[in-house]
Amino acid sequence: MTDLTVEVYDTTLRDGAQQEGMNLSVADKMTIAPLLDQLGVGVIEGGWPGAVPKDTEFFQLVAKELSFRNAQFAAFGMTRRAGSTAAADPQVRALLDSEAPILTLVAKSDVRHAERALRVSPDENLRMIEETVAFLVGEGRRVVLDAEHFFDGYRFDPDYSLRCLLAAERAGASTLVLCDTNGGMLPDDVTRIVADVRARTSAQLGMHAHNDSGCAVANSMAAVAAGVTHVQGCVNGYGERTGNADLVAVAANLEIKRGARALAPGGLAESTRIAHAIAEVTNIAPFARQPYVGASAFAHKAGLHASAIKVDPDLYQHTDPALVGNDMRMLVSEMAGRASIELKGKELGYDLSGQGELLSRITERVKHAEAAGYTYDAADASFDLLLRSELGRMPRYWAVEEWRVRVSSTPGDPTDAGAEAVLKLRAGGGARHLVVGEGNGPVNALDHALRTALAKVYPDIERFELTDFKVRIMDASHGTDAITRVLVTTADNETGRSWVTVGVGPNVIEAAWEALTDSLYYGLATHEVSPNP
């Protein structure tokens, strides 16, 4: 172990959210932020309050509802506008109003961008940096400067780019982040430039790398080797164009390969679970060949590899997959290890230690379920129900006899469309309930019918609200005949606690029905509501 400590700064919720096809809701961000804290990053950048209304709302909720064990929260913004003062600039004021203890300012550090993009003189750009940093530091906040386009600017006019950094340092910025905004640097470029900057300032230096040259992780590692102690990036390498540095890969490299301290203790071992859970929230399929945490990262086919691995797994693996919470696989299909099941059970409150036969049975069931399209990475509630079933602790709240849905619309009139669900079930001492639910779509109609049938028997259901609904086609090559996976997020309106269930079926309605019913089952079970079937 070295004495090196690197501050890991996650910008998934801001820079990562700029990825094409990604659209994070406030609820998504409220789900992802605690996962990042569990990962053990030092700083979570939440977004741009004042500029993005959704981010302004998010910061208000964070201040009221979230607390973090490992991370501090950061708000992102820009220096004051030209011709104004920092105190009077509304976006600078919005940073203070966010209540974030860390404020990250993006500033032009390439003289060409100052003159052509901002249309200000080089000296005015320097004043904008220094005055904004000084104002925010004077308000008691830690200020991080993101020197945008630093590497390209340094290669064009190194003196001016350095003056931008030194202006921020004079004003009290704690960290000067060198940004490869265009993502075109190579590791030797980064090493040389960071070493030059390191010789000119005593401030903490940071690295923000984009992956346009395929070198974001390598450039981040090169920067650390040259003196950087603050690294920015995104989980799963999210970000605009080709993405940002994959923060999990950077952290794993730092801890495993360099013996540095990067994440909070225990965070690295959770990285596979968290990376996959965040992928489910973003509704972007995890990349199987992603380093460290991908499903194929430690997968081996039969043959020479298999023979050698029987002797010594390390012969064909660069590190122990357990260090990042992953698992070695000898099959193409997804597998779950008994140790992973035992640890997850413990997390959910079930002691499975010493129950080898049970663990093997659960592992086999998970394996077959995942092969069929299920995922439990982001659906803890469904996995909890699976454990209850295997342990013989599954309550029986109702029995469904039949359900069906009818969708109707009038051609040429998009406003005349709706759905009707008919549901027959028994609950409340065997009483038979036949209800009709209407909605703007089949899933909405089924949800209404189910709640109508059960609300009088189980009034707690009124507290449960469906807050998110995600659909993924598992085998798109099959077209309309493809298997569908649905993730449903449900929240308790009284406690604010939320949970996720998963359903899989030959169509979206059947998959949604499974996820919906499981969500209510889990809510009742965890509230210890007595069954009355």
C-alpha positions as CSV (number, residue, x, y, z in Angstrom):
1,M,0.0,0.0,0.0
2,T,1.4,3.4,-0.9
3,D,0.7,6.7,0.8
4,L,-1.2,8.0,-2.2
5,T,-4.8,9.1,-1.7
6,V,-6.8,10.1,-4.7
7,E,-10.1,12.0,-4.4
8,V,-12.7,10.4,-6.7
9,Y,-15.2,12.8,-8.1
10,D,-18.2,11.4,-9.8
11,T,-20.1,13.4,-12.4
12,T,-22.5,10.7,-13.7
13,L,-25.5,12.9,-12.7
14,R,-24.3,15.9,-14.7
15,D,-21.7,15.1,-17.4
16,G,-22.8,11.5,-17.7
17,A,-26.4,12.5,-18.2
18,Q,-25.3,14.3,-21.4
19,Q,-25.0,10.9,-23.1
20,E,-27.1,10.6,-26.2
21,G,-30.3,8.7,-25.4
22,M,-30.0,9.2,-21.6
23,N,-32.6,11.3,-19.9
24,L,-32.5,11.1,-16.1
25,S,-35.5,12.2,-14.2
26,V,-35.3,13.7,-10.7
27,A,-36.4,10.3,-9.3
28,D,-33.6,8.6,-11.3
29,K,-31.1,11.0,-9.7
30,M,-32.5,10.4,-6.3
31,T,-32.0,6.7,-6.9
32,I,-28.5,6.9,-8.3
33,A,-27.0,9.3,-5.8
34,P,-27.2,6.9,-2.8
35,L,-25.7,4.2,-5.0
36,L,-22.7,6.4,-5.7
37,D,-22.3,7.0,-2.0
38,Q,-22.3,3.3,-1.4
39,L,-19.6,3.0,-4.0
40,G,-17.5,5.2,-1.8
41,V,-16.7,8.1,-4.1
42,G,-15.5,11.3,-2.4
43,V,-17.6,13.8,-4.3
44,I,-20.9,13.5,-6.1
45,E,-21.7,16.2,-8.6
46,G,-25.4,16.5,-8.8
47,G,-25.9,18.9,-11.8
48,W,-26.3,22.5,-12.7
49,P,-28.8,24.3,-10.5
50,G,-30.1,27.5,-11.8
51,A,-29.5,26.6,-15.4
52,V,-31.4,23.3,-15.5
53,P,-34.8,23.4,-13.7
54,K,-34.7,19.7,-13.1
55,D,-31.4,20.0,-11.3
56,T,-32.6,22.9,-9.2
57,E,-35.5,20.7,-8.0
58,F,-33.0,17.8,-7.4
59,F,-30.8,19.9,-5.2
60,Q,-33.8,21.0,-3.1
61,L,-34.7,17.4,-2.5
62,V,-31.2,16.3,-1.7
63,A,-30.9,19.0,1.0
64,K,-34.2,17.7,2.5
65,E,-34.2,14.0,2.0
66,L,-30.7,12.5,1.4
67,S,-27.7,12.1,3.7
68,F,-24.4,10.6,2.7
69,R,-22.0,8.5,4.6
70,N,-19.0,8.7,2.3
71,A,-19.5,11.5,-0.2
72,Q,-19.9,15.2,-0.3
73,F,-22.2,16.9,-2.7
74,A,-21.1,19.3,-5.4
75,A,-23.0,21.7,-7.6
76,F,-21.7,22.7,-11.1
77,G,-21.9,26.1,-12.6
78,M,-19.9,28.7,-14.5
79,T,-18.0,31.8,-13.7
80,R,-19.8,35.2,-13.7
81,R,-20.9,36.7,-16.9
82,A,-18.8,39.4,-18.5
83,G,-19.6,42.9,-17.4
84,S,-21.3,41.7,-14.2
85,T,-20.3,40.9,-10.7
86,A,-20.2,37.5,-9.1
87,A,-22.6,38.6,-6.3
88,A,-25.1,39.8,-8.8
89,D,-24.9,37.0,-11.3
90,P,-28.1,34.8,-10.9
91,Q,-26.4,31.6,-11.8
92,V,-23.6,32.2,-9.3
93,R,-26.3,32.9,-6.7
94,A,-28.0,29.6,-7.7
95,L,-24.9,27.7,-6.8
96,L,-25.0,29.1,-3.3
97,D,-28.8,28.4,-3.0
98,S,-28.1,24.8,-3.9
99,E,-26.6,24.3,-0.3
100,A,-23.9,22.1,-1.8
101,P,-20.7,22.3,0.2
102,I,-18.6,22.0,-2.9
103,L,-19.0,24.3,-5.9
104,T,-17.4,23.4,-9.2
105,L,-16.9,26.2,-11.7
106,V,-16.2,25.6,-15.4
107,A,-14.0,28.2,-16.9
108,K,-12.4,28.7,-20.3
109,S,-8.7,28.0,-20.1
110,D,-8.0,28.1,-23.9
111,V,-7.5,31.7,-25.0
112,R,-9.2,30.9,-28.3
113,H,-12.4,29.8,-26.5
114,A,-12.4,33.0,-24.3
115,E,-12.1,35.2,-27.4
116,R,-14.3,33.3,-29.8
117,A,-16.9,31.4,-27.7
118,L,-17.3,33.8,-24.7
119,R,-16.3,36.8,-26.8
120,V,-14.4,38.4,-24.0
121,S,-10.9,39.6,-23.8
122,P,-8.3,37.3,-22.3
123,D,-7.9,39.6,-19.3
124,E,-11.6,39.8,-18.7
125,N,-11.8,36.0,-18.7
126,L,-9.1,35.9,-16.0
127,R,-11.0,38.4,-13.9
128,M,-14.2,36.3,-14.3
129,I,-12.4,33.3,-12.9
130,E,-10.6,35.1,-10.0
131,E,-13.6,37.2,-8.9
132,T,-16.1,34.3,-9.0
133,V,-13.8,31.9,-7.1
134,A,-13.0,34.6,-4.5
135,F,-16.7,35.4,-4.0
136,L,-17.7,31.7,-3.5
137,V,-14.8,31.0,-1.2
138,G,-15.8,34.1,0.8
139,E,-19.2,32.5,1.2
140,G,-17.6,29.5,2.9
141,R,-17.7,27.0,0.1
142,R,-15.0,24.8,-1.3
143,V,-14.4,25.7,-4.9
144,V,-13.2,23.3,-7.6
145,L,-12.1,24.9,-10.9
146,D,-12.8,22.8,-14.1
147,A,-10.4,24.3,-16.6
148,E,-12.3,23.6,-19.7
149,H,-10.2,22.6,-22.9
150,F,-7.1,22.9,-20.8
151,F,-4.9,20.5,-22.7
152,D,-5.7,21.9,-26.1
153,G,-5.4,25.4,-24.8
154,Y,-2.0,24.6,-23.2
155,R,-0.6,23.2,-26.5
156,F,-1.7,26.4,-28.2
157,D,-0.7,29.0,-25.6
158,P,0.7,27.4,-22.4
159,D,1.3,30.7,-20.6
160,Y,-2.4,31.8,-20.8
161,S,-3.7,28.4,-19.7
162,L,-1.5,28.5,-16.7
163,R,-2.5,32.0,-15.9
164,C,-6.2,30.8,-15.7
165,L,-5.2,28.2,-13.2
166,L,-3.1,30.6,-11.1
167,A,-5.9,33.1,-11.1
168,A,-8.2,30.5,-9.5
169,E,-5.5,29.5,-7.1
170,R,-4.9,33.1,-5.9
171,A,-8.6,33.4,-5.3
172,G,-8.7,30.3,-3.1
173,A,-9.8,27.4,-5.3
174,S,-8.9,24.1,-3.6
175,T,-8.6,22.0,-6.7
176,L,-7.5,22.9,-10.3
177,V,-8.9,20.3,-12.7
178,L,-7.3,19.9,-16.1
179,C,-10.0,19.0,-18.6
180,D,-9.4,17.1,-21.8
181,T,-12.7,18.3,-23.0
182,N,-12.3,17.2,-26.6
183,G,-10.9,13.8,-25.5
184,G,-8.0,13.9,-28.0
185,M,-5.0,13.5,-25.7
186,L,-2.7,10.5,-25.4
187,P,-1.0,9.4,-22.2
188,D,2.4,10.8,-23.0
189,D,0.8,14.2,-23.8
190,V,-1.0,14.1,-20.4
191,T,2.2,13.1,-18.5
192,R,4.2,15.9,-20.0
193,I,1.6,18.7,-19.5
194,V,0.6,17.6,-16.0
195,A,4.3,17.6,-14.9
196,D,4.7,21.1,-16.3
197,V,1.7,22.3,-14.3
198,R,2.7,20.5,-11.2
199,A,5.9,22.5,-11.2
200,R,4.0,25.8,-11.3
201,T,1.4,25.4,-8.6
202,S,1.0,23.9,-5.1
203,A,-2.7,23.5,-5.4
204,Q,-4.4,20.1,-5.7
205,L,-4.5,19.1,-9.3
206,G,-7.4,17.1,-10.9
207,M,-8.0,15.3,-14.2
208,H,-11.2,15.2,-16.2
209,A,-10.8,13.0,-19.3
210,H,-13.1,12.3,-22.2
211,N,-12.7,9.1,-24.2
212,D,-12.7,10.3,-27.8
213,S,-9.3,8.8,-28.4
214,G,-10.1,5.7,-26.4
215,C,-7.6,6.8,-23.7
216,A,-9.7,8.3,-20.9
217,V,-8.9,5.7,-18.3
218,A,-5.2,5.6,-19.4
219,N,-5.0,9.4,-19.4
220,S,-6.4,9.5,-15.9
221,M,-3.9,7.0,-14.7
222,A,-1.1,8.9,-16.4
223,A,-2.2,12.1,-14.8
224,V,-2.1,10.5,-11.3
225,A,1.4,9.2,-12.0
226,A,2.4,12.8,-12.9
227,G,1.0,14.3,-9.7
228,V,-2.8,14.6,-9.9
229,T,-4.7,13.6,-6.7
230,H,-8.3,14.3,-7.9
231,V,-9.9,12.3,-10.7
232,Q,-13.3,12.9,-12.3
233,G,-15.3,10.5,-14.3
234,C,-18.6,8.7,-14.7
235,V,-19.8,5.2,-13.6
236,N,-19.9,3.0,-16.7
237,G,-18.0,5.6,-18.7
238,Y,-21.2,7.6,-19.4
239,G,-21.0,11.0,-21.1
240,E,-21.4,12.9,-24.3
241,R,-19.9,11.6,-27.6
242,T,-17.8,8.6,-26.6
243,G,-18.1,9.2,-22.9
244,N,-16.0,10.1,-19.9
245,A,-13.4,8.1,-18.1
246,D,-15.0,5.0,-16.5
247,L,-14.7,5.9,-12.9
248,V,-15.0,2.3,-11.7
249,A,-12.1,1.2,-13.9
250,V,-10.0,4.2,-12.7
251,A,-10.7,3.5,-9.1
252,A,-10.0,-0.3,-9.5
253,N,-6.7,0.5,-11.2
254,L,-5.7,2.9,-8.5
255,E,-6.5,0.5,-5.6
256,I,-5.6,-2.9,-7.2
257,K,-2.7,-1.9,-9.4
258,R,-1.2,1.0,-7.6
259,G,-2.2,0.3,-4.0
260,A,-3.7,3.8,-3.6
261,R,-6.7,4.9,-1.5
262,A,-9.5,5.9,-3.9
263,L,-12.9,4.7,-2.6
264,A,-14.2,4.3,0.9
265,P,-13.4,1.0,2.5
266,G,-15.6,-1.8,1.1
267,G,-16.7,0.3,-1.9
268,L,-14.6,-1.5,-4.5
269,A,-16.1,-4.8,-3.6
270,E,-19.6,-3.3,-4.4
271,S,-18.6,-1.8,-7.7
272,T,-20.1,-4.6,-10.0
273,R,-23.4,-4.5,-8.2
274,I,-23.6,-0.7,-8.2
275,A,-22.4,-0.3,-11.8
276,H,-25.2,-2.7,-13.0
277,A,-27.8,-1.1,-10.7
278,I,-27.1,2.3,-12.2
279,A,-27.3,0.8,-15.7
280,E,-30.8,-0.4,-14.9
281,V,-31.8,3.1,-13.7
282,T,-30.5,4.7,-16.8
283,N,-32.1,2.0,-18.9
284,I,-28.9,1.5,-20.8
285,A,-27.8,-2.1,-21.0
286,P,-24.5,-2.9,-19.2
287,F,-21.6,-3.4,-21.6
288,A,-20.6,-7.1,-21.2
289,R,-17.0,-6.5,-22.0
290,Q,-16.6,-3.5,-19.6
291,P,-13.3,-3.8,-17.6
292,Y,-13.6,-5.2,-14.1
293,V,-17.5,-5.2,-13.8
294,G,-18.7,-6.5,-17.2
295,A,-20.4,-9.8,-17.4
296,S,-17.5,-11.0,-19.6
297,A,-14.7,-9.4,-17.6
298,F,-13.8,-12.7,-16.0
299,A,-15.6,-15.2,-18.3
300,H,-13.8,-18.1,-19.8
301,K,-14.8,-20.6,-22.5
302,A,-14.1,-24.4,-22.2
303,G,-10.8,-25.7,-23.5
304,L,-7.3,-24.6,-22.7
305,H,-8.5,-21.8,-20.3
306,A,-10.8,-24.1,-18.4
307,S,-8.1,-26.7,-17.9
308,A,-5.6,-24.1,-16.6
309,I,-8.2,-22.4,-14.4
310,K,-8.9,-25.7,-12.6
311,V,-5.2,-25.6,-11.6
312,D,-4.9,-21.9,-10.8
313,P,-7.5,-19.2,-11.8
314,D,-4.8,-16.6,-11.6
315,L,-3.1,-18.0,-14.7
316,Y,-5.8,-16.5,-16.9
317,Q,-7.0,-13.5,-14.8
318,H,-5.3,-10.2,-14.2
319,T,-6.9,-9.9,-10.7
320,D,-9.3,-11.6,-8.4
321,P,-12.8,-10.8,-9.6
322,A,-14.1,-10.8,-6.0
323,L,-12.1,-7.6,-5.4
324,V,-14.7,-5.7,-7.5
325,G,-17.7,-7.9,-6.6
326,N,-17.6,-9.8,-9.9
327,D,-17.3,-13.5,-10.4
328,M,-15.4,-15.9,-12.7
329,R,-17.6,-17.6,-15.1
330,M,-17.0,-20.7,-17.2
331,L,-20.2,-20.4,-19.1
332,V,-21.6,-17.9,-21.6
333,S,-24.9,-17.6,-19.6
334,E,-25.0,-15.4,-16.5
335,M,-24.2,-17.1,-13.2
336,A,-24.4,-16.1,-9.6
337,G,-22.0,-17.5,-7.0
338,R,-23.1,-18.9,-3.7
339,A,-21.0,-16.3,-1.8
340,S,-22.7,-13.5,-3.7
341,I,-26.1,-14.9,-2.8
342,E,-25.1,-15.3,0.9
343,L,-23.8,-11.7,1.0
344,K,-26.9,-10.3,-0.7
345,G,-29.1,-12.2,1.6
346,K,-27.3,-10.8,4.6
347,E,-27.8,-7.3,3.2
348,L,-31.5,-8.0,3.0
349,G,-31.7,-9.4,6.5
350,Y,-31.5,-13.2,5.9
351,D,-28.8,-15.3,7.5
352,L,-28.0,-18.0,4.9
353,S,-24.6,-19.0,6.3
354,G,-24.0,-22.7,6.6
355,Q,-27.0,-23.6,4.5
356,G,-25.1,-25.0,1.5
357,E,-28.0,-26.9,-0.1
358,L,-30.3,-23.9,0.2
359,L,-27.6,-21.6,-1.3
360,S,-27.0,-24.0,-4.2
361,R,-30.8,-24.1,-4.9
362,I,-31.1,-20.3,-4.8
363,T,-28.0,-19.9,-7.0
364,E,-29.4,-22.3,-9.6
365,R,-32.8,-20.6,-9.5
366,V,-31.1,-17.2,-10.0
367,K,-29.0,-18.6,-12.9
368,H,-32.1,-19.9,-14.7
369,A,-34.0,-16.7,-14.0
370,E,-31.3,-14.5,-15.4
371,A,-31.0,-16.7,-18.5
372,A,-34.7,-16.1,-19.0
373,G,-34.2,-12.3,-18.9
374,Y,-34.6,-11.4,-15.2
375,T,-32.1,-9.2,-13.4
376,Y,-31.8,-8.7,-9.7
377,D,-29.0,-6.1,-9.8
378,A,-31.5,-3.2,-9.5
379,A,-34.5,-5.2,-8.3
380,D,-33.7,-6.0,-4.7
381,A,-37.4,-6.4,-3.9
382,S,-37.9,-9.2,-6.4
383,F,-34.8,-10.9,-5.0
384,D,-36.2,-10.5,-1.5
385,L,-39.4,-12.3,-2.6
386,L,-37.3,-15.0,-4.2
387,L,-35.5,-15.6,-0.9
388,R,-38.8,-15.6,1.0
389,S,-40.1,-18.2,-1.4
390,E,-37.1,-20.5,-1.0
391,L,-37.2,-20.1,2.8
392,G,-40.9,-20.9,3.1
393,R,-41.7,-17.4,4.3
394,M,-43.7,-16.1,1.4
395,P,-47.1,-14.7,2.7
396,R,-50.2,-15.4,0.6
397,Y,-52.2,-12.2,0.3
398,W,-54.5,-13.0,-2.6
399,A,-55.1,-15.5,-5.3
400,V,-55.8,-14.4,-8.9
401,E,-58.3,-16.3,-10.9
402,E,-58.1,-14.3,-14.1
403,W,-57.2,-11.0,-15.7
404,R,-57.6,-9.6,-19.1
405,V,-57.1,-6.2,-20.8
406,R,-58.8,-4.5,-23.7
407,V,-57.4,-1.5,-25.5
408,S,-59.5,0.6,-27.8
409,S,-59.0,3.7,-29.9
410,T,-60.8,5.6,-32.7
411,P,-58.8,6.0,-35.9
412,G,-57.9,9.6,-36.6
413,D,-58.7,10.7,-33.0
414,P,-55.6,10.3,-30.8
415,T,-57.6,11.6,-27.8
416,D,-60.1,8.8,-28.0
417,A,-57.9,6.0,-26.7
418,G,-58.0,4.0,-23.5
419,A,-57.7,0.6,-21.8
420,E,-60.0,-1.5,-19.6
421,A,-58.8,-4.3,-17.3
422,V,-61.0,-6.9,-15.8
423,L,-59.6,-8.7,-12.8
424,K,-61.0,-11.6,-10.7
425,L,-59.2,-12.6,-7.5
426,R,-59.9,-13.8,-4.0
427,A,-58.8,-11.9,-0.9
428,G,-60.2,-11.1,2.5
429,G,-61.2,-14.5,3.9
430,G,-61.8,-16.0,0.5
431,A,-64.1,-13.3,-0.8
432,R,-64.3,-13.1,-4.5
433,H,-63.6,-9.7,-6.1
434,L,-64.5,-8.9,-9.7
435,V,-63.3,-5.4,-10.6
436,V,-62.9,-3.3,-13.7
437,G,-60.1,-0.8,-14.0
438,E,-59.7,2.0,-16.5
439,G,-56.6,3.7,-17.6
440,N,-54.7,5.5,-20.3
441,G,-53.0,2.3,-21.2
442,P,-53.1,-1.4,-20.4
443,V,-50.6,-1.3,-17.5
444,N,-52.3,1.7,-16.0
445,A,-55.7,0.0,-16.2
446,L,-54.3,-3.2,-14.6
447,D,-52.7,-1.1,-11.8
448,H,-56.0,0.5,-11.1
449,A,-57.9,-2.8,-11.1
450,L,-55.5,-4.5,-8.7
451,R,-55.6,-1.6,-6.3
452,T,-59.3,-1.3,-6.4
453,A,-59.7,-5.0,-5.6
454,L,-57.3,-5.0,-2.7
455,A,-57.6,-1.5,-1.1
456,K,-60.4,-2.5,1.3
457,V,-58.6,-5.7,2.4
458,Y,-55.2,-4.1,2.7
459,P,-55.5,-0.3,3.2
460,D,-51.7,0.0,3.3
461,I,-51.7,-0.3,-0.5
462,E,-53.0,3.3,-0.6
463,R,-49.6,4.4,0.5
464,F,-47.8,2.7,-2.3
465,E,-47.3,4.7,-5.5
466,L,-45.8,3.6,-8.8
467,T,-43.1,6.2,-9.5
468,D,-41.2,4.7,-12.4
469,F,-41.7,2.2,-15.2
470,K,-38.9,1.0,-17.5
471,V,-39.2,-1.4,-20.4
472,R,-36.3,-3.3,-22.1
473,I,-36.6,-5.6,-25.1
474,M,-34.3,-8.5,-24.4
475,D,-33.9,-10.0,-27.9
476,A,-34.6,-7.3,-30.3
477,S,-33.8,-9.5,-33.3
478,H,-37.1,-11.3,-32.7
479,G,-39.0,-8.1,-33.4
480,T,-42.5,-8.1,-32.0
481,D,-42.0,-11.6,-30.7
482,A,-39.2,-10.5,-28.4
483,I,-39.0,-11.2,-24.6
484,T,-39.7,-8.1,-22.6
485,R,-38.3,-7.1,-19.2
486,V,-40.1,-4.5,-17.1
487,L,-38.7,-2.7,-14.0
488,V,-41.2,-1.0,-11.7
489,T,-40.3,1.4,-9.0
490,T,-42.8,1.8,-6.1
491,A,-42.6,4.3,-3.3
492,D,-44.2,4.5,0.2
493,N,-45.7,8.0,0.4
494,E,-45.4,8.0,4.2
495,T,-41.8,7.0,4.6
496,G,-40.3,8.0,1.3
497,R,-38.8,4.5,1.0
498,S,-38.8,3.0,-2.5
499,W,-38.2,-0.5,-4.0
500,V,-37.8,-2.0,-7.5
501,T,-39.4,-5.2,-8.8
502,V,-38.8,-7.0,-12.1
503,G,-41.1,-8.9,-14.5
504,V,-40.3,-10.8,-17.6
505,G,-42.8,-12.1,-20.2
506,P,-43.5,-12.6,-23.9
507,N,-45.1,-9.1,-24.0
508,V,-44.9,-5.9,-22.0
509,I,-48.3,-6.4,-20.4
510,E,-47.5,-9.8,-18.9
511,A,-44.1,-8.6,-17.7
512,A,-45.6,-5.5,-16.2
513,W,-48.3,-7.5,-14.4
514,E,-45.6,-9.6,-12.7
515,A,-43.7,-6.6,-11.7
516,L,-46.8,-4.7,-10.4
517,T,-48.1,-7.6,-8.3
518,D,-44.6,-8.3,-6.9
519,S,-44.3,-4.6,-5.9
520,L,-47.5,-4.7,-3.8
521,Y,-46.6,-8.1,-2.4
522,Y,-43.2,-6.8,-1.3
523,G,-44.7,-3.6,0.1
524,L,-47.2,-5.5,2.3
525,A,-44.6,-8.1,3.4
526,T,-42.0,-5.6,4.5
527,H,-44.7,-3.7,6.3
528,E,-45.5,-6.9,8.1
529,V,-49.2,-6.8,7.0
530,S,-51.0,-10.0,8.1
531,P,-52.2,-12.1,5.1
532,N,-55.9,-12.3,4.7
533,P,-56.3,-14.4,1.5
